[in-house]
Amino acid sequence: MNISTRFAVAIHILALLEIDKESKNTSEWIAGSVGTNPVVIRRITSMLGKAGLIDVRPGVAGAKLA
């Protein structure tokens, strides 16, 4: 997956987290919206977490904006 595709998926993830603040946003749910594999979503959310843009916890379903 090239950088422009990862960037687009990252923006999609951030938008979904903003739109649906109340529920658990699992990687499976986000992957269904994006149309990709949940593993790809987990890798990108990990990068977004390291950048301080979202709060993620390993082993716990759900992410939210920081």
CHARMM-style PDB file with segment names, atoms N, HN, CA, C and O in Angstrom:
ATOM      1  N   MET     1       0.859  -1.173   0.000  1.00  0.00      PROA
ATOM      2  CA  MET     1       0.000   0.000   0.000  1.00  0.00      PROA
ATOM      3  C   MET     1       0.905   1.236   0.000  1.00  0.00      PROA
ATOM      4  O   MET     1       1.737   1.403   0.892  1.00  0.00      PROA
ATOM      5  N   ASN     2       0.738   2.090  -0.996  1.00  0.00      PROA
ATOM      6  HN  ASN     2       0.063   1.954  -1.720  1.00  0.00      PROA
ATOM      7  CA  ASN     2       1.610   3.261  -1.081  1.00  0.00      PROA
ATOM      8  C   ASN     2       1.163   4.365  -0.128  1.00  0.00      PROA
ATOM      9  O   ASN     2       0.096   4.278   0.481  1.00  0.00      PROA
ATOM     10  N   ILE     3       1.977   5.389  -0.007  1.00  0.00      PROA
ATOM     11  HN  ILE     3       2.843   5.460  -0.501  1.00  0.00      PROA
ATOM     12  CA  ILE     3       1.741   6.424   1.001  1.00  0.00      PROA
ATOM     13  C   ILE     3       0.466   7.208   0.749  1.00  0.00      PROA
ATOM     14  O   ILE     3      -0.214   7.578   1.706  1.00  0.00      PROA
ATOM     15  N   SER     4       0.117   7.475  -0.503  1.00  0.00      PROA
ATOM     16  HN  SER     4       0.669   7.174  -1.280  1.00  0.00      PROA
ATOM     17  CA  SER     4      -1.096   8.245  -0.766  1.00  0.00      PROA
ATOM     18  C   SER     4      -2.343   7.459  -0.380  1.00  0.00      PROA
ATOM     19  O   SER     4      -3.325   8.041   0.079  1.00  0.00      PROA
ATOM     20  N   THR     5      -2.311   6.135  -0.563  1.00  0.00      PROA
ATOM     21  HN  THR     5      -1.513   5.662  -0.936  1.00  0.00      PROA
ATOM     22  CA  THR     5      -3.435   5.306  -0.163  1.00  0.00      PROA
ATOM     23  C   THR     5      -3.539   5.251   1.356  1.00  0.00      PROA
ATOM     24  O   THR     5      -4.638   5.333   1.904  1.00  0.00      PROA
ATOM     25  N   ARG     6      -2.417   5.113   2.035  1.00  0.00      PROA
ATOM     26  HN  ARG     6      -1.524   5.046   1.590  1.00  0.00      PROA
ATOM     27  CA  ARG     6      -2.438   5.115   3.512  1.00  0.00      PROA
ATOM     28  C   ARG     6      -2.940   6.441   4.049  1.00  0.00      PROA
ATOM     29  O   ARG     6      -3.670   6.475   5.039  1.00  0.00      PROA
ATOM     30  N   PHE     7      -2.554   7.537   3.402  1.00  0.00      PROA
ATOM     31  HN  PHE     7      -1.961   7.510   2.598  1.00  0.00      PROA
ATOM     32  CA  PHE     7      -3.014   8.859   3.836  1.00  0.00      PROA
ATOM     33  C   PHE     7      -4.528   8.959   3.696  1.00  0.00      PROA
ATOM     34  O   PHE     7      -5.202   9.446   4.603  1.00  0.00      PROA
ATOM     35  N   ALA     8      -5.066   8.506   2.577  1.00  0.00      PROA
ATOM     36  HN  ALA     8      -4.519   8.110   1.840  1.00  0.00      PROA
ATOM     37  CA  ALA     8      -6.511   8.551   2.356  1.00  0.00      PROA
ATOM     38  C   ALA     8      -7.246   7.687   3.381  1.00  0.00      PROA
ATOM     39  O   ALA     8      -8.291   8.087   3.895  1.00  0.00      PROA
ATOM     40  N   VAL     9      -6.713   6.522   3.675  1.00  0.00      PROA
ATOM     41  HN  VAL     9      -5.864   6.197   3.257  1.00  0.00      PROA
ATOM     42  CA  VAL     9      -7.332   5.645   4.669  1.00  0.00      PROA
ATOM     43  C   VAL     9      -7.248   6.285   6.056  1.00  0.00      PROA
ATOM     44  O   VAL     9      -8.199   6.197   6.831  1.00  0.00      PROA
ATOM     45  N   ALA    10      -6.132   6.923   6.375  1.00  0.00      PROA
ATOM     46  HN  ALA    10      -5.359   6.995   5.745  1.00  0.00      PROA
ATOM     47  CA  ALA    10      -5.982   7.596   7.672  1.00  0.00      PROA
ATOM     48  C   ALA    10      -7.008   8.716   7.830  1.00  0.00      PROA
ATOM     49  O   ALA    10      -7.595   8.870   8.901  1.00  0.00      PROA
ATOM     50  N   ILE    11      -7.226   9.492   6.778  1.00  0.00      PROA
ATOM     51  HN  ILE    11      -6.749   9.366   5.908  1.00  0.00      PROA
ATOM     52  CA  ILE    11      -8.226  10.558   6.826  1.00  0.00      PROA
ATOM     53  C   ILE    11      -9.621   9.959   6.995  1.00  0.00      PROA
ATOM     54  O   ILE    11     -10.444  10.502   7.732  1.00  0.00      PROA
ATOM     55  N   HSD    12      -9.886   8.860   6.327  1.00  0.00      PROA
ATOM     56  HN  HSD    12      -9.217   8.419   5.728  1.00  0.00      PROA
ATOM     57  CA  HSD    12     -11.171   8.168   6.454  1.00  0.00      PROA
ATOM     58  C   HSD    12     -11.374   7.701   7.896  1.00  0.00      PROA
ATOM     59  O   HSD    12     -12.461   7.850   8.455  1.00  0.00      PROA
ATOM     60  N   ILE    13     -10.336   7.144   8.486  1.00  0.00      PROA
ATOM     61  HN  ILE    13      -9.453   7.023   8.033  1.00  0.00      PROA
ATOM     62  CA  ILE    13     -10.415   6.687   9.884  1.00  0.00      PROA
ATOM     63  C   ILE    13     -10.715   7.862  10.807  1.00  0.00      PROA
ATOM     64  O   ILE    13     -11.602   7.772  11.656  1.00  0.00      PROA
ATOM     65  N   LEU    14      -9.992   8.948  10.652  1.00  0.00      PROA
ATOM     66  HN  LEU    14      -9.271   9.022   9.963  1.00  0.00      PROA
ATOM     67  CA  LEU    14     -10.212  10.123  11.498  1.00  0.00      PROA
ATOM     68  C   LEU    14     -11.626  10.667  11.335  1.00  0.00      PROA
ATOM     69  O   LEU    14     -12.252  11.071  12.315  1.00  0.00      PROA
ATOM     70  N   ALA    15     -12.131  10.680  10.108  1.00  0.00      PROA
ATOM     71  HN  ALA    15     -11.622  10.351   9.312  1.00  0.00      PROA
ATOM     72  CA  ALA    15     -13.492  11.159   9.870  1.00  0.00      PROA
ATOM     73  C   ALA    15     -14.522  10.247  10.537  1.00  0.00      PROA
ATOM     74  O   ALA    15     -15.480  10.729  11.140  1.00  0.00      PROA
ATOM     75  N   LEU    16     -14.327   8.935  10.430  1.00  0.00      PROA
ATOM     76  HN  LEU    16     -13.548   8.543   9.940  1.00  0.00      PROA
ATOM     77  CA  LEU    16     -15.256   8.003  11.069  1.00  0.00      PROA
ATOM     78  C   LEU    16     -15.249   8.149  12.589  1.00  0.00      PROA
ATOM     79  O   LEU    16     -16.299   8.088  13.230  1.00  0.00      PROA
ATOM     80  N   LEU    17     -14.074   8.339  13.156  1.00  0.00      PROA
ATOM     81  HN  LEU    17     -13.221   8.389  12.636  1.00  0.00      PROA
ATOM     82  CA  LEU    17     -13.983   8.499  14.609  1.00  0.00      PROA
ATOM     83  C   LEU    17     -14.680   9.781  15.058  1.00  0.00      PROA
ATOM     84  O   LEU    17     -15.259   9.820  16.143  1.00  0.00      PROA
ATOM     85  N   GLU    18     -14.632  10.815  14.247  1.00  0.00      PROA
ATOM     86  HN  GLU    18     -14.162  10.783  13.366  1.00  0.00      PROA
ATOM     87  CA  GLU    18     -15.311  12.071  14.577  1.00  0.00      PROA
ATOM     88  C   GLU    18     -16.822  11.926  14.439  1.00  0.00      PROA
ATOM     89  O   GLU    18     -17.576  12.434  15.268  1.00  0.00      PROA
ATOM     90  N   ILE    19     -17.258  11.240  13.403  1.00  0.00      PROA
ATOM     91  HN  ILE    19     -16.645  10.828  12.729  1.00  0.00      PROA
ATOM     92  CA  ILE    19     -18.700  11.104  13.145  1.00  0.00      PROA
ATOM     93  C   ILE    19     -19.373  10.224  14.190  1.00  0.00      PROA
ATOM     94  O   ILE    19     -20.458  10.558  14.667  1.00  0.00      PROA
ATOM     95  N   ASP    20     -18.760   9.122  14.548  1.00  0.00      PROA
ATOM     96  HN  ASP    20     -17.879   8.850  14.160  1.00  0.00      PROA
ATOM     97  CA  ASP    20     -19.371   8.149  15.453  1.00  0.00      PROA
ATOM     98  C   ASP    20     -18.609   8.108  16.770  1.00  0.00      PROA
ATOM     99  O   ASP    20     -17.858   7.168  17.032  1.00  0.00      PROA
ATOM    100  N   LYS    21     -18.801   9.114  17.585  1.00  0.00      PROA
ATOM    101  HN  LYS    21     -19.412   9.877  17.373  1.00  0.00      PROA
ATOM    102  CA  LYS    21     -18.059   9.235  18.845  1.00  0.00      PROA
ATOM    103  C   LYS    21     -18.595   8.330  19.944  1.00  0.00      PROA
ATOM    104  O   LYS    21     -17.854   7.983  20.864  1.00  0.00      PROA
ATOM    105  N   GLU    22     -19.856   7.940  19.872  1.00  0.00      PROA
ATOM    106  HN  GLU    22     -20.458   8.222  19.125  1.00  0.00      PROA
ATOM    107  CA  GLU    22     -20.505   7.252  20.983  1.00  0.00      PROA
ATOM    108  C   GLU    22     -20.256   5.750  21.027  1.00  0.00      PROA
ATOM    109  O   GLU    22     -20.258   5.167  22.112  1.00  0.00      PROA
ATOM    110  N   SER    23     -20.044   5.111  19.895  1.00  0.00      PROA
ATOM    111  HN  SER    23     -20.043   5.584  19.013  1.00  0.00      PROA
ATOM    112  CA  SER    23     -19.917   3.654  19.905  1.00  0.00      PROA
ATOM    113  C   SER    23     -18.454   3.220  19.859  1.00  0.00      PROA
ATOM    114  O   SER    23     -17.550   4.035  19.670  1.00  0.00      PROA
ATOM    115  N   LYS    24     -18.247   1.923  20.037  1.00  0.00      PROA
ATOM    116  HN  LYS    24     -18.981   1.261  20.190  1.00  0.00      PROA
ATOM    117  CA  LYS    24     -16.899   1.369  19.915  1.00  0.00      PROA
ATOM    118  C   LYS    24     -16.559   1.261  18.435  1.00  0.00      PROA
ATOM    119  O   LYS    24     -17.268   0.602  17.674  1.00  0.00      PROA
ATOM    120  N   ASN    25     -15.507   1.889  18.044  1.00  0.00      PROA
ATOM    121  HN  ASN    25     -14.930   2.424  18.662  1.00  0.00      PROA
ATOM    122  CA  ASN    25     -15.077   1.883  16.656  1.00  0.00      PROA
ATOM    123  C   ASN    25     -13.986   0.828  16.484  1.00  0.00      PROA
ATOM    124  O   ASN    25     -12.800   1.117  16.639  1.00  0.00      PROA
ATOM    125  N   THR    26     -14.394  -0.379  16.167  1.00  0.00      PROA
ATOM    126  HN  THR    26     -15.358  -0.614  16.040  1.00  0.00      PROA
ATOM    127  CA  THR    26     -13.438  -1.473  16.022  1.00  0.00      PROA
ATOM    128  C   THR    26     -12.787  -1.436  14.650  1.00  0.00      PROA
ATOM    129  O   THR    26     -13.300  -0.813  13.720  1.00  0.00      PROA
ATOM    130  N   SER    27     -11.662  -2.105  14.536  1.00  0.00      PROA
ATOM    131  HN  SER    27     -11.245  -2.611  15.292  1.00  0.00      PROA
ATOM    132  CA  SER    27     -10.961  -2.154  13.251  1.00  0.00      PROA
ATOM    133  C   SER    27     -11.797  -2.891  12.202  1.00  0.00      PROA
ATOM    134  O   SER    27     -11.711  -2.579  11.014  1.00  0.00      PROA
ATOM    135  N   GLU    28     -12.596  -3.856  12.628  1.00  0.00      PROA
ATOM    136  HN  GLU    28     -12.665  -4.109  13.592  1.00  0.00      PROA
ATOM    137  CA  GLU    28     -13.457  -4.574  11.691  1.00  0.00      PROA
ATOM    138  C   GLU    28     -14.523  -3.649  11.121  1.00  0.00      PROA
ATOM    139  O   GLU    28     -14.803  -3.682   9.923  1.00  0.00      PROA
ATOM    140  N   TRP    29     -15.116  -2.829  11.975  1.00  0.00      PROA
ATOM    141  HN  TRP    29     -14.889  -2.802  12.949  1.00  0.00      PROA
ATOM    142  CA  TRP    29     -16.149  -1.882  11.531  1.00  0.00      PROA
ATOM    143  C   TRP    29     -15.559  -0.842  10.591  1.00  0.00      PROA
ATOM    144  O   TRP    29     -16.143  -0.543   9.549  1.00  0.00      PROA
ATOM    145  N   ILE    30     -14.413  -0.292  10.949  1.00  0.00      PROA
ATOM    146  HN  ILE    30     -13.938  -0.535  11.795  1.00  0.00      PROA
ATOM    147  CA  ILE    30     -13.757   0.711  10.104  1.00  0.00      PROA
ATOM    148  C   ILE    30     -13.340   0.085   8.781  1.00  0.00      PROA
ATOM    149  O   ILE    30     -13.492   0.705   7.728  1.00  0.00      PROA
ATOM    150  N   ALA    31     -12.812  -1.143   8.823  1.00  0.00      PROA
ATOM    151  HN  ALA    31     -12.689  -1.647   9.678  1.00  0.00      PROA
ATOM    152  CA  ALA    31     -12.383  -1.823   7.602  1.00  0.00      PROA
ATOM    153  C   ALA    31     -13.558  -2.046   6.656  1.00  0.00      PROA
ATOM    154  O   ALA    31     -13.399  -1.962   5.439  1.00  0.00      PROA
ATOM    155  N   GLY    32     -14.714  -2.326   7.199  1.00  0.00      PROA
ATOM    156  HN  GLY    32     -14.843  -2.395   8.189  1.00  0.00      PROA
ATOM    157  CA  GLY    32     -15.899  -2.489   6.362  1.00  0.00      PROA
ATOM    158  C   GLY    32     -16.264  -1.201   5.656  1.00  0.00      PROA
ATOM    159  O   GLY    32     -16.696  -1.222   4.503  1.00  0.00      PROA
ATOM    160  N   SER    33     -16.094  -0.091   6.332  1.00  0.00      PROA
ATOM    161  HN  SER    33     -15.743  -0.074   7.268  1.00  0.00      PROA
ATOM    162  CA  SER    33     -16.382   1.202   5.726  1.00  0.00      PROA
ATOM    163  C   SER    33     -15.358   1.579   4.665  1.00  0.00      PROA
ATOM    164  O   SER    33     -15.705   2.112   3.612  1.00  0.00      PROA
ATOM    165  N   VAL    34     -14.110   1.299   4.952  1.00  0.00      PROA
ATOM    166  HN  VAL    34     -13.828   0.865   5.808  1.00  0.00      PROA
ATOM    167  CA  VAL    34     -13.025   1.651   4.030  1.00  0.00      PROA
ATOM    168  C   VAL    34     -12.964   0.668   2.863  1.00  0.00      PROA
ATOM    169  O   VAL    34     -12.612   1.049   1.746  1.00  0.00      PROA
ATOM    170  N   GLY    35     -13.306  -0.592   3.117  1.00  0.00      PROA
ATOM    171  HN  GLY    35     -13.592  -0.902   4.023  1.00  0.00      PROA
ATOM    172  CA  GLY    35     -13.218  -1.624   2.093  1.00  0.00      PROA
ATOM    173  C   GLY    35     -11.840  -2.257   2.030  1.00  0.00      PROA
ATOM    174  O   GLY    35     -11.316  -2.534   0.951  1.00  0.00      PROA
ATOM    175  N   THR    36     -11.260  -2.481   3.201  1.00  0.00      PROA
ATOM    176  HN  THR    36     -11.685  -2.256   4.077  1.00  0.00      PROA
ATOM    177  CA  THR    36      -9.932  -3.083   3.269  1.00  0.00      PROA
ATOM    178  C   THR    36      -9.903  -4.097   4.403  1.00  0.00      PROA
ATOM    179  O   THR    36     -10.925  -4.358   5.037  1.00  0.00      PROA
ATOM    180  N   ASN    37      -8.751  -4.657   4.651  1.00  0.00      PROA
ATOM    181  HN  ASN    37      -7.921  -4.445   4.135  1.00  0.00      PROA
ATOM    182  CA  ASN    37      -8.552  -5.662   5.685  1.00  0.00      PROA
ATOM    183  C   ASN    37      -8.392  -4.979   7.052  1.00  0.00      PROA
ATOM    184  O   ASN    37      -7.751  -3.931   7.130  1.00  0.00      PROA
ATOM    185  N   PRO    38      -8.956  -5.545   8.133  1.00  0.00      PROA
ATOM    186  CA  PRO    38      -8.789  -4.961   9.466  1.00  0.00      PROA
ATOM    187  C   PRO    38      -7.331  -4.809   9.910  1.00  0.00      PROA
ATOM    188  O   PRO    38      -7.015  -3.916  10.695  1.00  0.00      PROA
ATOM    189  N   VAL    39      -6.445  -5.671   9.415  1.00  0.00      PROA
ATOM    190  HN  VAL    39      -6.702  -6.396   8.777  1.00  0.00      PROA
ATOM    191  CA  VAL    39      -5.029  -5.566   9.777  1.00  0.00      PROA
ATOM    192  C   VAL    39      -4.447  -4.243   9.264  1.00  0.00      PROA
ATOM    193  O   VAL    39      -3.644  -3.609   9.949  1.00  0.00      PROA
ATOM    194  N   VAL    40      -4.845  -3.837   8.080  1.00  0.00      PROA
ATOM    195  HN  VAL    40      -5.497  -4.352   7.524  1.00  0.00      PROA
ATOM    196  CA  VAL    40      -4.389  -2.555   7.523  1.00  0.00      PROA
ATOM    197  C   VAL    40      -4.859  -1.418   8.418  1.00  0.00      PROA
ATOM    198  O   VAL    40      -4.103  -0.485   8.690  1.00  0.00      PROA
ATOM    199  N   ILE    41      -6.097  -1.492   8.874  1.00  0.00      PROA
ATOM    200  HN  ILE    41      -6.711  -2.250   8.654  1.00  0.00      PROA
ATOM    201  CA  ILE    41      -6.647  -0.459   9.757  1.00  0.00      PROA
ATOM    202  C   ILE    41      -5.868  -0.422  11.067  1.00  0.00      PROA
ATOM    203  O   ILE    41      -5.564   0.658  11.573  1.00  0.00      PROA
ATOM    204  N   ARG    42      -5.545  -1.581  11.619  1.00  0.00      PROA
ATOM    205  HN  ARG    42      -5.792  -2.459  11.208  1.00  0.00      PROA
ATOM    206  CA  ARG    42      -4.788  -1.628  12.878  1.00  0.00      PROA
ATOM    207  C   ARG    42      -3.404  -1.001  12.721  1.00  0.00      PROA
ATOM    208  O   ARG    42      -2.943  -0.288  13.613  1.00  0.00      PROA
ATOM    209  N   ARG    43      -2.752  -1.257  11.615  1.00  0.00      PROA
ATOM    210  HN  ARG    43      -3.127  -1.836  10.891  1.00  0.00      PROA
ATOM    211  CA  ARG    43      -1.430  -0.668  11.389  1.00  0.00      PROA
ATOM    212  C   ARG    43      -1.509   0.845  11.275  1.00  0.00      PROA
ATOM    213  O   ARG    43      -0.676   1.557  11.836  1.00  0.00      PROA
ATOM    214  N   ILE    44      -2.503   1.337  10.554  1.00  0.00      PROA
ATOM    215  HN  ILE    44      -3.179   0.759  10.098  1.00  0.00      PROA
ATOM    216  CA  ILE    44      -2.633   2.785  10.372  1.00  0.00      PROA
ATOM    217  C   ILE    44      -3.079   3.449  11.677  1.00  0.00      PROA
ATOM    218  O   ILE    44      -2.603   4.539  11.998  1.00  0.00      PROA
ATOM    219  N   THR    45      -3.983   2.817  12.438  1.00  0.00      PROA
ATOM    220  HN  THR    45      -4.369   1.932  12.177  1.00  0.00      PROA
ATOM    221  CA  THR    45      -4.378   3.406  13.719  1.00  0.00      PROA
ATOM    222  C   THR    45      -3.208   3.419  14.690  1.00  0.00      PROA
ATOM    223  O   THR    45      -3.102   4.313  15.530  1.00  0.00      PROA
ATOM    224  N   SER    46      -2.333   2.434  14.579  1.00  0.00      PROA
ATOM    225  HN  SER    46      -2.419   1.707  13.898  1.00  0.00      PROA
ATOM    226  CA  SER    46      -1.125   2.440  15.407  1.00  0.00      PROA
ATOM    227  C   SER    46      -0.264   3.659  15.081  1.00  0.00      PROA
ATOM    228  O   SER    46       0.239   4.329  15.983  1.00  0.00      PROA
ATOM    229  N   MET    47      -0.098   3.942  13.797  1.00  0.00      PROA
ATOM    230  HN  MET    47      -0.507   3.398  13.065  1.00  0.00      PROA
ATOM    231  CA  MET    47       0.671   5.123  13.386  1.00  0.00      PROA
ATOM    232  C   MET    47       0.004   6.413  13.851  1.00  0.00      PROA
ATOM    233  O   MET    47       0.678   7.340  14.301  1.00  0.00      PROA
ATOM    234  N   LEU    48      -1.318   6.468  13.742  1.00  0.00      PROA
ATOM    235  HN  LEU    48      -1.865   5.714  13.377  1.00  0.00      PROA
ATOM    236  CA  LEU    48      -2.050   7.661  14.194  1.00  0.00      PROA
ATOM    237  C   LEU    48      -1.934   7.824  15.712  1.00  0.00      PROA
ATOM    238  O   LEU    48      -1.868   8.944  16.218  1.00  0.00      PROA
ATOM    239  N   GLY    49      -1.909   6.706  16.428  1.00  0.00      PROA
ATOM    240  HN  GLY    49      -1.962   5.796  16.017  1.00  0.00      PROA
ATOM    241  CA  GLY    49      -1.737   6.761  17.879  1.00  0.00      PROA
ATOM    242  C   GLY    49      -0.356   7.265  18.272  1.00  0.00      PROA
ATOM    243  O   GLY    49      -0.220   8.064  19.198  1.00  0.00      PROA
ATOM    244  N   LYS    50       0.674   6.794  17.562  1.00  0.00      PROA
ATOM    245  HN  LYS    50       0.564   6.144  16.809  1.00  0.00      PROA
ATOM    246  CA  LYS    50       2.033   7.256  17.843  1.00  0.00      PROA
ATOM    247  C   LYS    50       2.193   8.744  17.526  1.00  0.00      PROA
ATOM    248  O   LYS    50       3.003   9.432  18.146  1.00  0.00      PROA
ATOM    249  N   ALA    51       1.414   9.234  16.555  1.00  0.00      PROA
ATOM    250  HN  ALA    51       0.756   8.675  16.051  1.00  0.00      PROA
ATOM    251  CA  ALA    51       1.453  10.651  16.196  1.00  0.00      PROA
ATOM    252  C   ALA    51       0.643  11.505  17.172  1.00  0.00      PROA
ATOM    253  O   ALA    51       0.686  12.733  17.108  1.00  0.00      PROA
ATOM    254  N   GLY    52      -0.100  10.851  18.078  1.00  0.00      PROA
ATOM    255  HN  GLY    52      -0.135   9.853  18.130  1.00  0.00      PROA
ATOM    256  CA  GLY    52      -0.874  11.581  19.073  1.00  0.00      PROA
ATOM    257  C   GLY    52      -2.220  12.086  18.577  1.00  0.00      PROA
ATOM    258  O   GLY    52      -2.828  12.951  19.207  1.00  0.00      PROA
ATOM    259  N   LEU    53      -2.692  11.553  17.452  1.00  0.00      PROA
ATOM    260  HN  LEU    53      -2.198  10.851  16.940  1.00  0.00      PROA
ATOM    261  CA  LEU    53      -3.964  12.012  16.898  1.00  0.00      PROA
ATOM    262  C   LEU    53      -5.166  11.243  17.444  1.00  0.00      PROA
ATOM    263  O   LEU    53      -6.266  11.788  17.535  1.00  0.00      PROA
ATOM    264  N   ILE    54      -4.954   9.978  17.807  1.00  0.00      PROA
ATOM    265  HN  ILE    54      -4.060   9.536  17.733  1.00  0.00      PROA
ATOM    266  CA  ILE    54      -6.033   9.175  18.368  1.00  0.00      PROA
ATOM    267  C   ILE    54      -5.543   8.438  19.603  1.00  0.00      PROA
ATOM    268  O   ILE    54      -4.341   8.275  19.814  1.00  0.00      PROA
ATOM    269  N   ASP    55      -6.492   7.999  20.411  1.00  0.00      PROA
ATOM    270  HN  ASP    55      -7.468   8.132  20.239  1.00  0.00      PROA
ATOM    271  CA  ASP    55      -6.186   7.186  21.585  1.00  0.00      PROA
ATOM    272  C   ASP    55      -6.560   5.744  21.282  1.00  0.00      PROA
ATOM    273  O   ASP    55      -7.724   5.441  21.020  1.00  0.00      PROA
ATOM    274  N   VAL    56      -5.582   4.863  21.317  1.00  0.00      PROA
ATOM    275  HN  VAL    56      -4.636   5.109  21.530  1.00  0.00      PROA
ATOM    276  CA  VAL    56      -5.806   3.437  21.127  1.00  0.00      PROA
ATOM    277  C   VAL    56      -5.127   2.689  22.251  1.00  0.00      PROA
ATOM    278  O   VAL    56      -4.100   3.118  22.777  1.00  0.00      PROA
ATOM    279  N   ARG    57      -5.726   1.548  22.616  1.00  0.00      PROA
ATOM    280  HN  ARG    57      -6.561   1.200  22.189  1.00  0.00      PROA
ATOM    281  CA  ARG    57      -5.114   0.707  23.636  1.00  0.00      PROA
ATOM    282  C   ARG    57      -4.993  -0.699  23.080  1.00  0.00      PROA
ATOM    283  O   ARG    57      -5.976  -1.248  22.581  1.00  0.00      PROA
ATOM    284  N   PRO    58      -3.814  -1.294  23.154  1.00  0.00      PROA
ATOM    285  CA  PRO    58      -3.634  -2.646  22.623  1.00  0.00      PROA
ATOM    286  C   PRO    58      -4.545  -3.649  23.342  1.00  0.00      PROA
ATOM    287  O   PRO    58      -4.636  -3.658  24.569  1.00  0.00      PROA
ATOM    288  N   GLY    59      -5.210  -4.482  22.557  1.00  0.00      PROA
ATOM    289  HN  GLY    59      -5.137  -4.475  21.560  1.00  0.00      PROA
ATOM    290  CA  GLY    59      -6.053  -5.520  23.115  1.00  0.00      PROA
ATOM    291  C   GLY    59      -7.442  -5.075  23.495  1.00  0.00      PROA
ATOM    292  O   GLY    59      -8.266  -5.905  23.880  1.00  0.00      PROA
ATOM    293  N   VAL    60      -7.731  -3.787  23.398  1.00  0.00      PROA
ATOM    294  HN  VAL    60      -7.061  -3.113  23.086  1.00  0.00      PROA
ATOM    295  CA  VAL    60      -9.045  -3.268  23.744  1.00  0.00      PROA
ATOM    296  C   VAL    60      -9.691  -2.711  22.483  1.00  0.00      PROA
ATOM    297  O   VAL    60      -9.104  -1.884  21.786  1.00  0.00      PROA
ATOM    298  N   ALA    61     -10.898  -3.170  22.198  1.00  0.00      PROA
ATOM    299  HN  ALA    61     -11.375  -3.842  22.764  1.00  0.00      PROA
ATOM    300  CA  ALA    61     -11.578  -2.725  20.982  1.00  0.00      PROA
ATOM    301  C   ALA    61     -11.988  -1.265  21.097  1.00  0.00      PROA
ATOM    302  O   ALA    61     -12.458  -0.811  22.140  1.00  0.00      PROA
ATOM    303  N   GLY    62     -11.801  -0.550  20.011  1.00  0.00      PROA
ATOM    304  HN  GLY    62     -11.419  -0.919  19.163  1.00  0.00      PROA
ATOM    305  CA  GLY    62     -12.252   0.829  19.954  1.00  0.00      PROA
ATOM    306  C   GLY    62     -11.109   1.822  19.969  1.00  0.00      PROA
ATOM    307  O   GLY    62     -10.053   1.593  20.560  1.00  0.00      PROA
ATOM    308  N   ALA    63     -11.358   2.922  19.304  1.00  0.00      PROA
ATOM    309  HN  ALA    63     -12.215   3.107  18.824  1.00  0.00      PROA
ATOM    310  CA  ALA    63     -10.403   4.025  19.243  1.00  0.00      PROA
ATOM    311  C   ALA    63     -11.202   5.318  19.328  1.00  0.00      PROA
ATOM    312  O   ALA    63     -12.395   5.335  19.025  1.00  0.00      PROA
ATOM    313  N   LYS    64     -10.554   6.387  19.734  1.00  0.00      PROA
ATOM    314  HN  LYS    64      -9.585   6.373  19.980  1.00  0.00      PROA
ATOM    315  CA  LYS    64     -11.230   7.682  19.770  1.00  0.00      PROA
ATOM    316  C   LYS    64     -10.209   8.767  19.485  1.00  0.00      PROA
ATOM    317  O   LYS    64      -9.005   8.568  19.641  1.00  0.00      PROA
ATOM    318  N   LEU    65     -10.709   9.907  19.070  1.00  0.00      PROA
ATOM    319  HN  LEU    65     -11.687  10.069  18.944  1.00  0.00      PROA
ATOM    320  CA  LEU    65      -9.821  11.026  18.795  1.00  0.00      PROA
ATOM    321  C   LEU    65      -9.179  11.523  20.082  1.00  0.00      PROA
ATOM    322  O   LEU    65      -9.810  11.523  21.139  1.00  0.00      PROA
ATOM    323  N   ALA    66      -7.950  11.938  19.989  1.00  0.00      PROA
ATOM    324  HN  ALA    66      -7.438  11.938  19.130  1.00  0.00      PROA
ATOM    325  CA  ALA    66      -7.236  12.439  21.165  1.00  0.00      PROA
ATOM    326  C   ALA    66      -7.698  13.841  21.520  1.00  0.00      PROA
ATOM    327  OT1 ALA    66      -7.207  14.428  22.485  1.00  0.00      PROA
TER     328      ALA     66
END
